[in-house]
Amino acid sequence: MTITLTKEMQQMKEMIRNFVEREVEPFAIQIEEEDAIPEHLVEKAKDLGLFGISIPEQYGGIGLNAVGKATVLEQLGRTHNGFVSLISAHTGIGSTGLVKLASEHLKNKYLPEMAAGTKIGAFALSEPGAGSDATNLATSAEKKGDYWVMNGTKHFITNGPIADVYTVFALTDKDKGKGAKGGITAFLVERDFPGLTVGKKDKKMGLRGSYTSQVIFEDCIIPEENVIGEVGMGYISALKILGEGRVGLAARAVGSSGKLIELSAKYAKERIQFGKPIADNQAIQWMLADMATETEAARALTMMAAQKIDEGKKVIKEASMAKLFASDVFNRVADKAVQIHGGMGYMAEYPVERFYRDARITKIYEGTNEIQRLIIARNVLEEC
């Protein structure tokens, strides 16, 4: 597999790297302490077009292909993961459904403002009783004339407290069941639709500055035109959206792993013990070797999945492989980075402590790694 970036994409890659290292990273400790992303960083991200990387140019976005998005997200992954999560949840699962499946009316109505970052998107699938079993939805929607009435509760919704529009999945035909046979429908729901309430912000281990919450629907009124895709085909739509989202998550994990390797190598060359840098010790060298090798393998797997998306090929298995492997690697790299830094790696003023906490969620959200293994295995069994 050979992936060659265009001159324009290479320039964008370098621009994003400079942005995150010179402008975002200096505010990382502030984000951790205040659990808030400085507004000037959000505005700068808007100016750079980062909220529109997945939205076609005709709707005001940059319109990057999957390889381009993975390239950008890898660079973003090199800095504060809470900041990155705000953007990636919006540009990934928060807008992919609209871009790929919505009517032209919905695209023209919502995508220009989403591309500009003046409207933030979120993806609402998970529920208290529907996590790994995404088909076990309790949230339902009933058709009444030219609108739908939705009732139910979604939870752990990234961007939930700040989103303006939500891609929401609800059971619309109990007789057809909840799976791929036609029982679930996707809707685009505005924050100010009657009957929608946003719950309080969740308190989390990591991802400070990235907010999650419940989103509650009590006789929420949704216009008929706000159905995304076909009625009853929401589960299939969710799989398509999550597939691309997992590749983006993998790219972010690769970027974070790469940054941790750089931090660890620098510290190992500067830290003197027993009269020499700890980088001279074989134990440290082997850790760095494993970190670098696994990160390169994760990058190759991620870009292979992205390339298949661009080629229009089925990518469910490859997306799951990329998400599974890259998130596992991120966690192993973060653990080794803390170990190389020793006691300093446990201190909040060192970035590795933050990356260590933020890494853990990558094995859980957008489908746990156990679910990824089930998806991969089922596809392998079907192919062989």
C-alpha positions, 0 to 999 in steps of 0.5 A: 500500500502506497499513500502519497499526499498531495502538495496541498494536503502536505501543507495542511498537515504541517499547518495543523501540526504547527497549530496544535504544538504552538497554539493548543498545547500551551493551553493544555494545563489550563484546559485540564484545570478549568475543564474548558477549551479557551474560546480563542482556540475554538475560533482559530479552529473555525478559521482553519476550517477544521469543523468542515473537513468532512463536509463537501465544498458545495456546502462550505466545507473543505471536503477532504477524503478519508485519507485526508481526514485521517491525516488531519486527525492524526495531527490533532491527536498530538495535542489535548484529546479533549480539544480534539474530541470536540472537533472529531465528534462534530466532523466524524459521527456528528456530521457523517450521517448528514453528508452521506445519507440526508436529503439535499434539503437537510444538507443545504439547511444544516451543513453550511453552518456546521462547516463553519462551526457555528452549529455543533453536531453530536451523535446520539445512539447509546442509551442506559440499556443500549451500549454494545447492544446498539439494537436494544433501543428504548427511545422510540418515535411515532409518526403523527401526520407530518411530524414524529413524536420522540420519547426516550433518553440517550446518554454519554453523548459527546458534545451533548451539552453544547451541540446544536444538532443531534443525529438521533436513532429511535425505534419506529416499528416494533413489529419489524424488530430493532435490527437491520430489518427495518425497526430503527430510523435516524433523525436530525434533531435540533436542540431547540425542538420542543421536548428536547432537554440536555442533562448535566455534564458528566464528570469523567476520568479524562477528556477534560474540556470535551463534554458528554451528557444525557439528551432527553426526549419527552414528546419531542416534535420532529418534522417529517423532513428531518428523517435521515435516510430511509425510514426503518434503515437507521441501524444500517445507517449507524453502522456506516457512520460508525465505520468511518468514525472508527477510522478517525478515532484510530488516526487520533490514537496514532497521533497521540502515540507518536507524540508520546514516543517523542516526549519519551525519547526526549526525556530518556536522553535528558534524564541522567541516572548512574552517570548516564542518560537512561536512553543508554539502558537497553530496557528503555531502548526496547520500550521505545522500539516496541512503541515505535513499531506498534505505532507505525503498524497502527498508522498503516492499518488506519490508512489502509482502512481510509484508502478503502473508504475512498475507493468505495469498498466495504470497510466494516472489518478494516475500520474495526481492525484499525480502531481496535489495534490503534486504541490498544497501541495508544494504551500500551504506548501511554503506559510505557511513556509513564514508565519511562518518565518514572515518578514525573510521568505521574505528575499532572504537569507532564503531558504523559499523565494526561495522555495516559488518562485520555487513552483509556476511553479509546478502548470503549467509545464508538464500540468497545474493543470486545465488540470490534473483535466480534465484528472482525471475527464475523467478517472473517468467518463470512469470507472464509 
